[in-house]
Amino acid sequence: MTTRRKLSASIEAAIESDNRAYDSSLFRRATKNSAADRRRPDREDIRRPYFHDGDRIMHSWAYARYIDKTQVFYLIKNDHITHRVLHVQLVSKIARMIGRGLLLNEDLIEAVALGHDIGHVPYGHDGEQYLSRACKEHGLGGFRHNVQSVRALDNIEDLNLTLQVLDGILAHNGEAHDLVIKPAYDKTWEAFYNEVEACEGTSSGHSGLLPMTLEGCVARVSDTISFIGRDIEDAITIGLVERGDIPEECAEALGDNNRDIVNNLVIDVIENSYGRDHIALSEGTAEALKRLREFNDKKIYNNPEIKSEAGKVERMFSMLFGTFLEALEKEDSGSRVYKNYLDTFANEKRRKYLDGTSNAGVVRDFIAGMTDDYFNDTFSEIYIPRKRRL
């Protein structure tokens, strides 16, 4: 067994001094590394606590599955369309850019950004709606990807992340036209889990939750900044819209391409948030962003041309949910829900997970964690007959 090396006392002291210097360099309302709050004691190392959280998220199984999850467009053969993994990277870059301008904790911002969409399901937001309906049919209430992100990181993989990171992930999904986002400072673990419970099982849409840190607020607004222009570029790439379709007032205020939209929004956020206890957009920019989101909703997200296979996909979710639920009830150990999910847990962890999760909850967690390809392959294996050589 390899011995884990430890830092010398002198190096540890130097690192601790550097951490204190970093904290003192931040805006007074920024989240300090010294404030990092874990649910249970843990072994820290050369990494600052929120940097450590970011590493834990990146090394999780759930993060690896970002690589083949839909962002907006599914069942389209084009390698240049944004997938969930790229979206997450863009959120991280944009959020850290804003955080640096506001003298906030970039490690915390990055960790929230990396983990914020872990709970997204196959087939993007459409898939989330279909899984939500299946969950309701089986007594779980509605499905929310922000709650599922927390569940994946805190319950299923049990990464022992800090309160500040989990809170930022839970409260990341706000409305595109938020003018001001002011943190709900000084949350406790009890308050956080009360919010998780209150949010769990409700319908999709604006959760109404506010992050407890400015860094969480930055990640939230950066989520919108990262996709609003990028989704337009993708839609232009596949011929769904043309650049000239962008409303003139939006193009004048924000730009008609992703580069300018991101740049103008980032500058506006920094200029309207610097030295303040909230993250804000100017009134004019917020209104233009709201109108651009309405354009995207109508012309892109709800465009009938990309919904032609929606009925089939929804039936796939319903069928797989019922099949896996039946497998659990019959204790069919040959089912994928055992072989590729429950059997991957260590024994004690599996007992703990099953003690707190109903059969329907297990199915929800299993399907939510699937990539698009795995979801399709699973459906094909179960329902599509195969020829045999005799």
C-alpha positions as CSV (number, residue, x, y, z in Angstrom):
1,M,0.0,0.0,0.0
2,T,1.4,3.4,-1.0
3,T,2.0,5.8,1.8
4,R,0.4,9.2,1.2
5,R,3.0,11.9,1.5
6,K,2.6,14.8,3.9
7,L,3.9,18.3,3.6
8,S,6.6,19.4,6.0
9,A,5.6,21.7,8.8
10,S,7.4,24.6,7.2
11,I,5.6,24.2,3.9
12,E,2.2,23.8,5.7
13,A,2.9,27.0,7.5
14,A,3.8,28.8,4.3
15,I,0.6,27.5,2.6
16,E,-1.5,28.6,5.6
17,S,0.0,32.1,5.4
18,D,-0.8,32.2,1.7
19,N,-4.4,31.2,2.3
20,R,-4.8,34.0,4.9
21,A,-3.2,36.4,2.4
22,Y,-5.7,35.3,-0.3
23,D,-8.6,35.7,2.0
24,S,-7.5,39.2,2.9
25,S,-7.2,40.1,-0.7
26,L,-10.9,39.4,-1.4
27,F,-13.8,41.8,-1.2
28,R,-15.1,42.1,2.3
29,R,-18.4,40.4,1.3
30,A,-16.6,37.6,-0.6
31,T,-16.6,34.1,0.9
32,K,-13.4,33.4,2.6
33,N,-11.7,30.0,2.6
34,S,-11.6,30.1,6.3
35,A,-15.4,30.0,6.3
36,A,-15.6,26.7,4.4
37,D,-18.1,24.5,6.2
38,R,-18.2,20.7,5.7
39,R,-20.9,18.4,7.0
40,R,-18.3,16.2,8.7
41,P,-14.6,16.6,9.4
42,D,-12.3,15.8,6.5
43,R,-8.7,15.6,5.6
44,E,-7.6,18.8,3.8
45,D,-4.3,19.0,1.9
46,I,-2.3,21.5,-0.1
47,R,-5.5,22.6,-1.9
48,R,-7.8,25.3,-0.6
49,P,-11.1,23.9,0.5
50,Y,-13.3,25.1,-2.4
51,F,-10.5,24.2,-4.9
52,H,-10.6,20.7,-3.3
53,D,-14.4,20.6,-3.8
54,G,-13.9,21.4,-7.5
55,D,-11.5,18.5,-7.8
56,R,-13.8,16.2,-6.1
57,I,-16.6,17.1,-8.5
58,M,-14.4,16.7,-11.5
59,H,-13.3,13.3,-10.4
60,S,-16.8,12.1,-9.7
61,W,-18.6,9.5,-11.9
62,A,-21.4,12.0,-12.5
63,Y,-19.1,14.6,-13.9
64,A,-17.6,12.1,-16.4
65,R,-21.1,11.6,-17.7
66,Y,-21.4,15.2,-18.7
67,I,-19.6,14.3,-21.9
68,D,-22.6,12.8,-23.6
69,K,-25.6,14.7,-22.2
70,T,-27.7,17.0,-24.3
71,Q,-27.5,20.8,-23.8
72,V,-30.4,22.0,-26.1
73,F,-30.4,20.1,-29.3
74,Y,-30.7,16.3,-29.4
75,L,-30.9,13.7,-32.2
76,I,-29.0,16.1,-34.5
77,K,-25.9,14.9,-36.2
78,N,-23.5,17.8,-35.9
79,D,-20.3,17.6,-33.9
80,H,-20.2,21.3,-33.4
81,I,-23.3,21.6,-31.3
82,T,-22.9,22.4,-27.6
83,H,-23.1,19.4,-25.3
84,R,-23.6,19.7,-21.5
85,V,-19.9,19.3,-20.8
86,L,-19.0,22.4,-22.9
87,H,-21.8,24.4,-21.3
88,V,-20.4,23.7,-17.9
89,Q,-16.9,24.8,-18.9
90,L,-18.3,28.0,-20.4
91,V,-20.2,28.8,-17.2
92,S,-17.0,28.2,-15.2
93,K,-14.9,30.5,-17.5
94,I,-17.5,33.3,-17.5
95,A,-18.2,33.1,-13.8
96,R,-14.5,33.2,-12.9
97,M,-14.0,36.2,-15.1
98,I,-16.8,38.0,-13.3
99,G,-15.5,36.8,-9.9
100,R,-12.0,38.1,-10.6
101,G,-13.4,41.5,-11.6
102,L,-15.4,41.6,-8.3
103,L,-12.6,40.2,-6.1
104,L,-14.6,37.2,-5.2
105,N,-13.4,33.6,-4.4
106,E,-12.7,32.0,-7.7
107,D,-12.3,28.5,-6.3
108,L,-15.8,28.6,-4.9
109,I,-17.2,30.0,-8.1
110,E,-15.5,27.2,-10.1
111,A,-16.7,24.4,-7.9
112,V,-20.4,25.6,-8.1
113,A,-20.1,26.0,-11.9
114,L,-18.6,22.6,-12.4
115,G,-21.3,20.9,-10.3
116,H,-24.4,22.9,-11.1
117,D,-25.8,20.7,-13.9
118,I,-24.7,17.3,-12.6
119,G,-28.4,16.5,-12.1
120,H,-29.4,17.0,-15.7
121,V,-30.9,14.0,-17.4
122,P,-30.7,12.6,-21.0
123,Y,-32.3,14.7,-23.6
124,G,-31.8,18.0,-21.7
125,H,-34.7,20.1,-20.4
126,D,-37.2,18.0,-22.5
127,G,-35.9,14.9,-20.8
128,E,-36.3,16.6,-17.4
129,Q,-40.0,17.2,-18.2
130,Y,-40.5,13.6,-19.2
131,L,-38.7,12.2,-16.1
132,S,-40.7,14.6,-14.0
133,R,-44.0,13.2,-15.3
134,A,-42.8,9.7,-14.7
135,C,-41.8,10.6,-11.1
136,K,-45.2,12.1,-10.5
137,E,-46.9,9.0,-11.8
138,H,-45.0,6.9,-9.3
139,G,-45.6,9.1,-6.2
140,L,-42.3,11.1,-6.1
141,G,-43.6,14.5,-7.1
142,G,-41.9,16.6,-9.8
143,F,-38.2,16.3,-10.8
144,R,-35.8,19.2,-10.5
145,H,-32.3,19.0,-11.9
146,N,-30.9,21.3,-9.2
147,V,-32.1,19.0,-6.4
148,Q,-30.8,16.0,-8.4
149,S,-27.4,17.7,-8.6
150,V,-27.3,17.9,-4.8
151,R,-28.5,14.4,-4.5
152,A,-25.9,13.0,-6.9
153,L,-23.0,14.8,-5.1
154,D,-24.2,14.6,-1.5
155,N,-26.1,11.4,-1.3
156,I,-25.2,9.1,-4.1
157,E,-21.5,9.7,-4.3
158,D,-21.3,11.4,-0.9
159,L,-18.4,13.7,-1.7
160,N,-18.6,15.7,1.6
161,L,-18.6,19.0,-0.2
162,T,-18.8,22.3,1.6
163,L,-22.2,23.9,2.4
164,Q,-21.3,26.9,0.3
165,V,-20.7,24.8,-2.8
166,L,-23.8,22.6,-2.4
167,D,-25.9,25.7,-1.7
168,G,-24.6,27.4,-4.9
169,I,-25.5,24.3,-6.9
170,L,-29.0,24.1,-5.4
171,A,-29.8,27.8,-6.0
172,H,-28.2,28.1,-9.4
173,N,-31.3,28.2,-11.6
174,G,-32.9,31.6,-11.6
175,E,-34.8,33.5,-14.2
176,A,-33.0,35.1,-17.1
177,H,-34.4,38.5,-16.3
178,D,-33.2,38.7,-12.7
179,L,-32.2,42.4,-12.2
180,V,-30.6,42.0,-8.8
181,I,-29.6,38.8,-7.0
182,K,-28.8,39.4,-3.3
183,P,-27.5,36.4,-1.3
184,A,-29.4,34.9,1.5
185,Y,-26.4,35.2,3.8
186,D,-25.6,33.1,6.8
187,K,-27.4,29.9,5.9
188,T,-26.9,26.8,8.1
189,W,-26.8,23.2,7.2
190,E,-30.3,22.8,8.7
191,A,-31.6,25.7,6.6
192,F,-30.0,24.3,3.4
193,Y,-31.6,20.8,3.9
194,N,-34.9,22.4,4.6
195,E,-34.6,24.2,1.2
196,V,-33.7,20.9,-0.5
197,E,-36.8,19.3,1.1
198,A,-39.1,22.2,0.2
199,C,-37.8,22.2,-3.4
200,E,-37.9,18.4,-3.9
201,G,-40.9,17.1,-5.7
202,T,-42.2,20.5,-6.8
203,S,-42.8,21.4,-10.5
204,S,-40.0,22.7,-12.7
205,G,-39.3,26.4,-13.2
206,H,-37.9,29.1,-11.0
207,S,-37.2,27.6,-7.6
208,G,-37.3,30.9,-5.7
209,L,-34.1,30.0,-3.8
210,L,-31.3,32.5,-3.4
211,P,-27.6,31.4,-3.0
212,M,-26.0,32.2,0.4
213,T,-22.9,33.7,-1.2
214,L,-22.0,36.3,-3.8
215,E,-20.1,33.6,-5.6
216,G,-23.2,31.5,-5.9
217,C,-25.0,34.5,-7.3
218,V,-22.2,35.0,-9.9
219,A,-22.5,31.3,-11.0
220,R,-26.3,31.8,-11.4
221,V,-26.1,34.8,-13.6
222,S,-23.2,33.3,-15.6
223,D,-25.3,30.2,-16.4
224,T,-27.7,32.5,-18.4
225,I,-24.8,34.5,-19.9
226,S,-23.1,31.3,-21.1
227,F,-26.1,29.8,-23.0
228,I,-28.1,32.7,-24.2
229,G,-25.8,33.6,-27.1
230,R,-24.3,30.2,-27.5
231,D,-27.7,28.6,-28.1
232,I,-28.3,31.2,-30.9
233,E,-25.0,30.3,-32.5
234,D,-26.0,26.6,-32.4
235,A,-29.4,27.3,-33.8
236,I,-27.8,29.3,-36.7
237,T,-25.4,26.4,-37.3
238,I,-28.2,23.9,-37.9
239,G,-30.3,26.3,-39.9
240,L,-33.1,26.8,-37.3
241,V,-32.8,30.6,-37.2
242,E,-30.8,33.3,-39.0
243,R,-28.7,36.0,-37.4
244,G,-31.1,38.7,-38.8
245,D,-33.9,37.1,-36.8
246,I,-32.5,38.4,-33.5
247,P,-34.7,41.3,-32.3
248,E,-33.2,44.6,-33.2
249,E,-33.4,46.0,-29.7
250,C,-31.6,43.0,-28.3
251,A,-28.9,43.2,-31.0
252,E,-28.3,46.9,-30.3
253,A,-28.1,46.4,-26.6
254,L,-26.2,43.1,-26.4
255,G,-24.9,42.3,-29.8
256,D,-25.9,39.8,-32.5
257,N,-23.2,37.1,-31.8
258,N,-22.2,35.1,-28.8
259,R,-18.8,36.9,-28.4
260,D,-20.4,40.3,-28.1
261,I,-23.3,39.1,-26.0
262,V,-21.0,37.5,-23.5
263,N,-18.7,40.5,-23.4
264,N,-21.4,43.1,-22.9
265,L,-23.2,41.1,-20.2
266,V,-20.0,40.4,-18.3
267,I,-19.0,44.1,-18.3
268,D,-22.5,45.1,-17.3
269,V,-22.5,42.7,-14.3
270,I,-19.1,43.9,-13.1
271,E,-20.0,47.5,-13.4
272,N,-23.3,47.1,-11.6
273,S,-22.0,44.8,-8.9
274,Y,-18.6,46.0,-7.9
275,G,-18.3,46.8,-4.2
276,R,-21.9,45.9,-3.5
277,D,-23.6,43.2,-1.5
278,H,-25.5,41.8,-4.5
279,I,-25.0,40.9,-8.1
280,A,-26.9,43.0,-10.6
281,L,-27.5,44.0,-14.2
282,S,-28.5,47.5,-15.3
283,E,-32.2,47.9,-16.0
284,G,-31.7,48.3,-19.7
285,T,-29.5,45.3,-20.0
286,A,-31.8,43.1,-17.9
287,E,-34.7,44.0,-20.1
288,A,-32.8,43.3,-23.3
289,L,-31.7,39.9,-21.8
290,K,-35.3,39.1,-20.9
291,R,-36.4,39.8,-24.5
292,L,-33.6,37.8,-25.9
293,R,-34.6,34.9,-23.7
294,E,-38.2,35.2,-24.9
295,F,-36.8,35.1,-28.5
296,N,-34.8,31.9,-27.7
297,D,-37.9,30.3,-26.0
298,K,-40.1,30.9,-29.1
299,K,-37.7,30.4,-31.9
300,I,-35.3,27.8,-30.5
301,Y,-36.3,25.9,-27.3
302,N,-40.0,25.5,-28.3
303,N,-39.5,25.4,-32.1
304,P,-41.7,22.5,-33.5
305,E,-38.8,21.6,-35.9
306,I,-36.8,20.2,-33.0
307,K,-39.7,18.5,-31.3
308,S,-40.6,16.0,-34.0
309,E,-39.4,13.1,-32.0
310,A,-40.5,14.3,-28.6
311,G,-43.4,11.9,-28.2
312,K,-41.2,8.9,-28.8
313,V,-38.6,10.1,-26.3
314,E,-41.3,10.7,-23.7
315,R,-42.6,7.2,-24.1
316,M,-39.0,5.9,-23.8
317,F,-38.8,7.5,-20.4
318,S,-42.1,6.2,-19.2
319,M,-41.3,2.6,-20.4
320,L,-37.9,2.5,-18.9
321,F,-39.1,3.8,-15.6
322,G,-41.8,1.2,-15.4
323,T,-39.4,-1.6,-16.4
324,F,-36.8,-0.7,-13.8
325,L,-39.3,-0.3,-11.1
326,E,-40.7,-3.7,-11.8
327,A,-37.1,-5.2,-11.8
328,L,-36.6,-3.7,-8.3
329,E,-39.9,-5.0,-7.0
330,K,-39.0,-8.5,-8.3
331,E,-35.4,-8.2,-7.2
332,D,-34.2,-9.1,-10.7
333,S,-30.5,-8.9,-10.2
334,G,-29.9,-9.3,-13.9
335,S,-31.4,-6.0,-14.7
336,R,-29.2,-3.0,-15.6
337,V,-30.6,-1.1,-12.6
338,Y,-28.7,-3.7,-10.5
339,K,-25.7,-4.5,-12.6
340,N,-24.9,-1.0,-13.8
341,Y,-26.1,1.0,-10.8
342,L,-26.8,-0.6,-7.4
343,D,-24.0,-3.2,-7.7
344,T,-21.5,-0.4,-8.2
345,F,-22.0,0.8,-4.6
346,A,-19.9,-0.5,-1.8
347,N,-22.0,-2.7,0.6
348,E,-22.3,-0.2,3.5
349,K,-22.9,2.7,1.1
350,R,-25.5,0.7,-0.7
351,R,-27.4,-0.2,2.5
352,K,-27.3,3.4,3.6
353,Y,-28.6,4.6,0.1
354,L,-31.4,2.1,0.0
355,D,-32.5,2.8,3.5
356,G,-33.2,6.4,2.5
357,T,-34.5,5.8,-1.1
358,S,-37.7,4.2,-2.3
359,N,-37.7,1.9,-5.3
360,A,-39.1,4.7,-7.4
361,G,-36.4,7.0,-6.1
362,V,-33.7,4.5,-7.2
363,V,-35.1,4.4,-10.7
364,R,-35.2,8.2,-10.8
365,D,-31.6,8.4,-9.8
366,F,-30.5,5.7,-12.2
367,I,-32.2,7.3,-15.2
368,A,-31.2,10.8,-14.3
369,G,-27.6,9.8,-14.3
370,M,-27.7,8.3,-17.7
371,T,-26.0,9.8,-20.8
372,D,-28.0,10.1,-23.9
373,D,-26.2,7.1,-25.6
374,Y,-26.5,4.9,-22.6
375,F,-30.2,5.7,-22.3
376,N,-30.7,4.8,-26.0
377,D,-28.6,1.7,-25.8
378,T,-30.5,0.5,-22.7
379,F,-33.9,1.1,-24.4
380,S,-32.7,-0.8,-27.5
381,E,-31.4,-3.7,-25.4
382,I,-34.7,-4.1,-23.5
383,Y,-37.2,-3.5,-26.2
384,I,-35.7,-4.0,-29.7
385,P,-35.5,-7.6,-30.8
386,R,-32.2,-8.8,-32.0
387,K,-31.3,-11.4,-34.6
388,R,-29.4,-14.5,-33.5
389,R,-27.0,-16.7,-35.4
390,L,-28.0,-20.4,-35.3
